Amino acid sequence: MKRYCLAVDLVDDPVMIAEYEAYHKKIRPEIEKSILDAGVTQMEIFRTGNRLFMIMVTEDDFSFEVKAKMDLENPKVQEWEKLMWGYQQALPTAKKGEKWVLMDQIFALV
């Protein structure tokens, strides 16, 4: 089991943020299936203001590269990503073309 934390910003508009949250009350079944098929076993998204924080728990052999390839080959996922990108905006520190930015763990109380 691996855990990843990622962040992205939303367009800072209350109406758009409410719409984005509504889409995530119950995501489309084909999107949920694609997430699970990629090896993600748990996923949570939190919001403060217009900043989103995602926690992903994955199988040990999970690969962002494999998931990206699977997503590119899935028209339903591409449709979803295009729709969601209308609500999202890159973090100021994101690389060109990067949406969700992988965060570095700096502390753990274990």
Secondary structure, 3 states (H helix, E strand, C coil): CEEEEEEEEECCCHHHHHHHHHHHHCCCHHHHHHHHHCCEEEEEEEEECCEEEEEEEECCCCCHHHHHHHHHCCHHHHHHHHHHHCCEECCCCCCCCCCCEECCCCCCCC
